[in-house]
Amino acid sequence: MAILSVGSEFSKFVYIDVVSKNMKEIASYVWQDTNTNKISVNHLDSRMIASTGNNVFKVSKISDSTLVPFIENIKKLPANSNFTDHKWLNCGNKIILASEKGEIFII
């Protein structure tokens, strides 16, 4: 399970193993912006995490209990965009991404 906590000064993402009896934290990441408003886990690869928000689109991968950037700064995405939603597609590691301007991108 992935969970996002957004405070007034920072955001914290926590990935928790709810299958084991201990419900242990697998990985977590804290950053100093509060622009991220949605996270999701790739249903085909549970180590892949996507996050979107105001000027935010990132895909990270869990490696050794750490979130490592996997996709950042994609050139075909417009700068300074508010990404309002995203969904993992059933065809590999692709994501459909929507902006507040009604633009749709498949990454």
ABEGO torsion letter per residue (X at the ends): XBBBBBBAABBBBBBBBAABAAGBBABBBBBABAABABBBBBAABAABBBBBEBGBBBBBBBBGGBBBBABBGBAABBBGBBBABBBBBABEABBBBBBAAGBBBBX
